[in-house]
Amino acid sequence: MTTELREYRPGSHSAADLTLVGYDVEATDGPLGRVEQDAGDHLLVDTRPWVPGAPVLVPIGTVARVDHLELVVHLDCHRARIRIAPPPAAVELTGGGPAAAALANRPGPRPGS
């Protein structure tokens, strides 16, 4: 994987020190899911109901922008590209904490519902 997929693009995530756990994820062709873990260079995204029971790893280099008011991560790729992302077992995920858990459990509709 290239370095540019492991780093945020300049201006895409102005508060890169904030966790994105609980944020909805939108690909260019529609909703993808919700961030379960923010591993620094990847986001673990719960893709239900798009792909039931299949979390995927999304490289942060695909993040076009982050809307902190609406709690949405916008990607610059189609959902089909994410479908070929590496399996979650391929990367060690860390992070979270109480604030992340609160965001992950926030009420509201899930993407695609």
N, C-alpha and C positions, 0 to 999 in steps of 0.2 A: 504494500500500500504506500502511496506517495505521501510525503510530508504535508502537502497542502490539504489532504483529506483529514489530517489529524490536528489541524489548527483552525481556529475561527478566522474567517476572512476579515480584513479590516472593516470596521463599521457594522458588521453583522450582529454583534452581541455586545453592546456598549457596557453592560454590567457583567462581564465574564466571570466575576467572582461570585455571582449569585447562582444557586442551583436551579436547574430547569425542571426538576422533578415535579410532576403534576401538570405541566404545560401540555396542551394539545399540540399535535404535530400535523401540519398540512403540507402535502406534496403539491406539485403544480397541477395535478389532475384530481385533487380532492383530499379528504381527510385520511390520515394514516393511523392515528392512535394517540396514546398519551405516554409521556416520558415516565418510566418507572425508576430509572437510575441514570445519574449523570456521572460518567466515568472519566470526565476530563477530555479525552480524545474521541469518545463515542457516547452516544445516548442509547440506552436500552429502552425500546419503545414497545409497549403493549399494543398490538395491532388488532385486538378484538374490536369490532365485529368484522373487520376487513379480512383478516386471516385468523379465525378462531383458535385461541390457545397457542399462538406462535409469536413470541416476542422476537424482535429483530434488533440488530445493532446498526445504528445510523452514524456514520462518521461525521464529526462536526464540520468538516470541510464542505458538506452539502447544505449547511445552514445558510440561507440567503439573508434572513433577518429574524430578530426575536421581538415580538410585541409583548412588552412587560405589562401593559395595561389590560390586554385581552388574554394574557397567559397563553400565547400561541407561538410555536416555533415554525417558521415558514422555510421549507426546503426549496432548492432550485432544481429538483429532479422529479421524475414521475415515480409513482408507486412501484412500477415494474422494476426500476433500478434498485429499489430498496429490497425487493424480493430476493435479489441475489447477494445481499449483504452477508457477511460471515455469521456463523451461528454464535449465540451468546457464550458458549463454552470456549470460544476461541480467544476471548479477552477477559482478563480479570477485572471485575467491576467492584468499585468501592464507593463510599460516600453515602449521602442521605442525611440521617440525623432527624431530630424531632421536627424541625421546620419543614424539611422535605416530606416527611410522613404526613404532616398536616396538609400540605399542598396536594399530595397524591390522593388524599381522601376527600378532597373538596367536593361539594355537591355540584350537580349540573349534568347536562346530557353528555354522553360520550360521542365522539365523532362518528358520523354515519348513522346515529340513532334518531 
